[in-house]
Amino acid sequence: MRHLAILFTFLWAVPAAALNLDAEFGNIDGGTLKLSDWAGRPVLVVNTASQCGFTGQYEGLQALHDTYSARGLVVLTVPSDDFRQELATEEKVKEFCEINYGLTLPMTTITPVTGAKAHPFYASVAEEAQFEPSWNFNKILLAPDGTVAATHGATTRPLSRKVTQAIEAFLPK
């Protein structure tokens, strides 16, 4: 009986499934990207769309990258057409972002981020952190250990104090 109690205690203490950081995203530049490739670094994951009223936030995302990438931050943009505001092809998205915003940060291919077709990373965030993008430019900050450190909606600007303080907490001084 004691063995069953110990086994039950062990099984009860096993944490829920972790975020799916190994699921591959298509890389807009070719090949694939995995969040686990950046283990030990904070990563800001942002679902984006080129024809959204918040598209100007690309400037702030690039500024975050320019300011903090040397200290370890990764800013990953995930173009998505879930809210029907993304351009038709990856080529058009890439060109739009380079010409209009000079983006040099990593970007995935056009990827579903909500619902039954959500990318496995986003599905795991919905399950583990109860956060699913409700619009474009929602932000998920992953701590260096791969856990969700913070989430922000579309109206929270990339350079807001709320976002930068959360990022700086994980960066070397």
LUMKEPA-300691 format. One record per residue (C-alpha): x, y, z; residue number from 0. Coordinates in steps of 0.001 Angstrom, whole numbers, plus 524288, in hexadecimal, padded with zeros to 5 digits. Example, Ala and Ser with C-alpha at 12.3 -4.5 7.8 and 13.67 -1.06 7.14 Angstrom:
// LUMKEPA-300691
<u->8300C, v->7EE6C, w->81E78, n->0> $
<u->83566, v->7FBDC, w->81BE4, n->1> $
This chain:
// LUMKEPA-300691
<u->80000, v->80000, w->80000, n->0> $
<u->80B26, v->8094A, w->8034F, n->1> $
<u->810FF, v->806F3, w->7F5BF, n->2> $
<u->80441, v->80B10, w->7EF71, n->3> $
<u->8040F, v->81773, w->7F794, n->4> $
<u->81201, v->81A9E, w->7F383, n->5> $
<u->80EE4, v->817C7, w->7E537, n->6> $
<u->8028C, v->8200E, w->7E5DB, n->7> $
<u->80A1E, v->82B2D, w->7EC2E, n->8> $
<u->81479, v->82A57, w->7E18C, n->9> $
<u->80A6F, v->82A34, w->7D69D, n->10> $
<u->80308, v->83573, w->7DCCC, n->11> $
<u->80F98, v->83D67, w->7DDAB, n->12> $
<u->8134D, v->83B74, w->7CF5B, n->13> $
<u->811A4, v->848A5, w->7C8DB, n->14> $
<u->8082B, v->84AA1, w->7BDBC, n->15> $
<u->80D74, v->84A04, w->7AFF8, n->16> $
<u->81724, v->854C5, w->7AD1C, n->17> $
<u->816A6, v->85E8A, w->7A21C, n->18> $
<u->81998, v->858AD, w->794EE, n->19> $
<u->82660, v->85FAA, w->7920C, n->20> $
<u->82B1F, v->8553B, w->78892, n->21> $
<u->82025, v->856C2, w->77EB9, n->22> $
<u->825DD, v->85BE6, w->7721F, n->23> $
<u->82170, v->86891, w->76C08, n->24> $
<u->8243B, v->86AFE, w->75DB6, n->25> $
<u->82E9C, v->8759F, w->75C6F, n->26> $
<u->82AB1, v->88061, w->752F7, n->27> $
<u->838D8, v->8801F, w->74E2E, n->28> $
<u->83851, v->87170, w->74BD0, n->29> $
<u->83A46, v->865E5, w->754C3, n->30> $
<u->8345D, v->86525, w->76240, n->31> $
<u->834E0, v->86BBE, w->76F83, n->32> $
<u->832B3, v->865B5, w->77CF2, n->33> $
<u->83147, v->86D42, w->78996, n->34> $
<u->839B3, v->862FB, w->79041, n->35> $
<u->84513, v->867C1, w->787DE, n->36> $
<u->84505, v->873D6, w->7908A, n->37> $
<u->84497, v->86C8E, w->79D8B, n->38> $
<u->84ABB, v->8748E, w->7A865, n->39> $
<u->846B7, v->88162, w->7A20B, n->40> $
<u->83A5B, v->8896A, w->7A39D, n->41> $
<u->831DE, v->88901, w->7976E, n->42> $
<u->826DD, v->89250, w->79408, n->43> $
<u->81D7E, v->88B76, w->78AB7, n->44> $
<u->81401, v->89476, w->7839B, n->45> $
<u->80939, v->890AA, w->77A20, n->46> $
<u->80901, v->89B04, w->76F8C, n->47> $
<u->80170, v->89F4D, w->76387, n->48> $
<u->80585, v->8A8CA, w->758FE, n->49> $
<u->7F840, v->8AF33, w->756F3, n->50> $
<u->7F468, v->8B155, w->7651E, n->51> $
<u->7F274, v->8BE3D, w->76C13, n->52> $
<u->7FD68, v->8BA00, w->77551, n->53> $
<u->80732, v->8B740, w->76A67, n->54> $
<u->80EE8, v->8C35A, w->76E68, n->55> $
<u->8134C, v->8BB54, w->77A30, n->56> $
<u->81D3C, v->8B4FC, w->77127, n->57> $
<u->82599, v->8C124, w->773C6, n->58> $
<u->82553, v->8BE77, w->7825D, n->59> $
<u->8283F, v->8B013, w->7806A, n->60> $
<u->83419, v->8B372, w->7781D, n->61> $
<u->83856, v->8BD63, w->7827C, n->62> $
<u->8375C, v->8B2D3, w->78D07, n->63> $
<u->83FC1, v->8AA09, w->78491, n->64> $
<u->849A3, v->8B4DC, w->78210, n->65> $
<u->84A34, v->8B897, w->7907E, n->66> $
<u->84A5B, v->8AB49, w->7970E, n->67> $
<u->84EE8, v->8A0C0, w->78D8C, n->68> $
<u->85D3B, v->8A284, w->7914A, n->69> $
<u->8592B, v->89F89, w->79F5A, n->70> $
<u->851D8, v->8934A, w->79B49, n->71> $
<u->843E0, v->896F9, w->7979B, n->72> $
<u->83DBA, v->8907F, w->78BCF, n->73> $
<u->831D5, v->896E9, w->7859C, n->74> $
<u->82A8B, v->88D3D, w->77D03, n->75> $
<u->81F9C, v->89225, w->7745C, n->76> $
<u->8153E, v->88878, w->7701D, n->77> $
<u->80D2B, v->88D95, w->764B1, n->78> $
<u->7FF6C, v->88823, w->76570, n->79> $
<u->7F319, v->889B6, w->75D81, n->80> $
<u->7EA42, v->884FE, w->76882, n->81> $
<u->7E40E, v->8927A, w->76921, n->82> $
<u->7E40C, v->8940C, w->75A4D, n->83> $
<u->7EDCF, v->89F2B, w->759BD, n->84> $
<u->7FA20, v->898D5, w->75458, n->85> $
<u->7FF2D, v->899BC, w->74683, n->86> $
<u->7FD1C, v->88DF4, w->73DA5, n->87> $
<u->80B00, v->8888A, w->73D29, n->88> $
<u->8174A, v->887CA, w->7454A, n->89> $
<u->81EAE, v->88ED1, w->73A7E, n->90> $
<u->81558, v->89A5E, w->73B5A, n->91> $
<u->81627, v->89A80, w->74A42, n->92> $
<u->82503, v->89A45, w->74A20, n->93> $
<u->825CE, v->8A4FB, w->73FDD, n->94> $
<u->81BCD, v->8AD6D, w->7470C, n->95> $
<u->82314, v->8AC38, w->753FE, n->96> $
<u->8307F, v->8AED2, w->74E29, n->97> $
<u->82C49, v->8BA7D, w->745E6, n->98> $
<u->82350, v->8C10C, w->74FCC, n->99> $
<u->829DE, v->8BD9B, w->75CAD, n->100> $
<u->83796, v->8B8DA, w->75998, n->101> $
<u->8351F, v->8AC77, w->76170, n->102> $
<u->840EF, v->8A3FC, w->76417, n->103> $
<u->83B37, v->89B93, w->76EDE, n->104> $
<u->8374E, v->88D5A, w->76D0D, n->105> $
<u->82A21, v->88B14, w->766B1, n->106> $
<u->8224B, v->87ECB, w->76456, n->107> $
<u->81A00, v->87B5E, w->758BB, n->108> $
<u->80B79, v->87EBB, w->75981, n->109> $
<u->806C3, v->87676, w->764EF, n->110> $
<u->7F9BA, v->873D1, w->76BB0, n->111> $
<u->7FA33, v->87840, w->779F2, n->112> $
<u->7EC4F, v->875BC, w->77EC4, n->113> $
<u->7E237, v->86B01, w->77F25, n->114> $
<u->7E2F9, v->85CFE, w->77AB2, n->115> $
<u->7ED2A, v->85FF1, w->77038, n->116> $
<u->7F634, v->867A5, w->77940, n->117> $
<u->804A8, v->864AC, w->77844, n->118> $
<u->808A2, v->85AF9, w->782FF, n->119> $
<u->81002, v->8659E, w->78A7C, n->120> $
<u->803F2, v->86E4D, w->78AEC, n->121> $
<u->7FB4B, v->862AB, w->78E78, n->122> $
<u->8045E, v->85F8F, w->799D3, n->123> $
<u->80438, v->86DD2, w->79E6C, n->124> $
<u->7F555, v->86D96, w->79E10, n->125> $
<u->7F54C, v->86149, w->7A659, n->126> $
<u->8003C, v->864A0, w->7AFCE, n->127> $
<u->7FEBF, v->87351, w->7B171, n->128> $
<u->7F075, v->874AD, w->7AD65, n->129> $
<u->7F4A4, v->87EEB, w->7A37A, n->130> $
<u->7F071, v->87F0C, w->79559, n->131> $
<u->7F25F, v->88ACA, w->78C7A, n->132> $
<u->7E5B9, v->8924E, w->78B69, n->133> $
<u->7EAFF, v->89AFF, w->780A3, n->134> $
<u->7F788, v->89DF2, w->77951, n->135> $
<u->8039B, v->8A2B9, w->7809D, n->136> $
<u->8012C, v->89B02, w->78D0A, n->137> $
<u->80DF2, v->898D0, w->79425, n->138> $
<u->812DE, v->88CEB, w->79B8E, n->139> $
<u->81F7C, v->88E86, w->7A33D, n->140> $
<u->8266C, v->881C3, w->7A5E6, n->141> $
<u->82FF7, v->88174, w->7B136, n->142> $
<u->83D4F, v->87B58, w->7AEBD, n->143> $
<u->83847, v->86EAC, w->7B4DB, n->144> $
<u->82DA8, v->86DD7, w->7AA6E, n->145> $
<u->8221F, v->87186, w->7B2FA, n->146> $
<u->81869, v->87C54, w->7B013, n->147> $
<u->81D27, v->8883C, w->7B79D, n->148> $
<u->81310, v->891FC, w->7B296, n->149> $
<u->80890, v->893D8, w->7A866, n->150> $
<u->803D4, v->8A08C, w->7A294, n->151> $
<u->7F8B7, v->8A40B, w->79986, n->152> $
<u->7F934, v->8ABBD, w->78CF1, n->153> $
<u->7F7B8, v->8B8FD, w->7936C, n->154> $
<u->80411, v->8B742, w->79B86, n->155> $
<u->80EEF, v->8BD7C, w->793A0, n->156> $
<u->81BF3, v->8B64B, w->7925C, n->157> $
<u->8238C, v->8C181, w->79896, n->158> $
<u->81A04, v->8C36C, w->7A3C9, n->159> $
<u->81FC5, v->8C317, w->7B16C, n->160> $
<u->817BE, v->8B6F2, w->7B45B, n->161> $
<u->81E5A, v->8AF6E, w->7A947, n->162> $
<u->82C24, v->8B4C7, w->7AACE, n->163> $
<u->82C6F, v->8B287, w->7B990, n->164> $
<u->8281C, v->8A478, w->7B7C7, n->165> $
<u->832C0, v->8A25D, w->7AD85, n->166> $
<u->83D69, v->8A923, w->7B55E, n->167> $
<u->83AAF, v->8A049, w->7C104, n->168> $
<u->8406A, v->8950B, w->7B914, n->169> $
<u->84C2C, v->89BF6, w->7B318, n->170> $
<u->859D9, v->89D77, w->7B894, n->171> $
<u->85CE1, v->8AB2E, w->7BD24, n->172> $
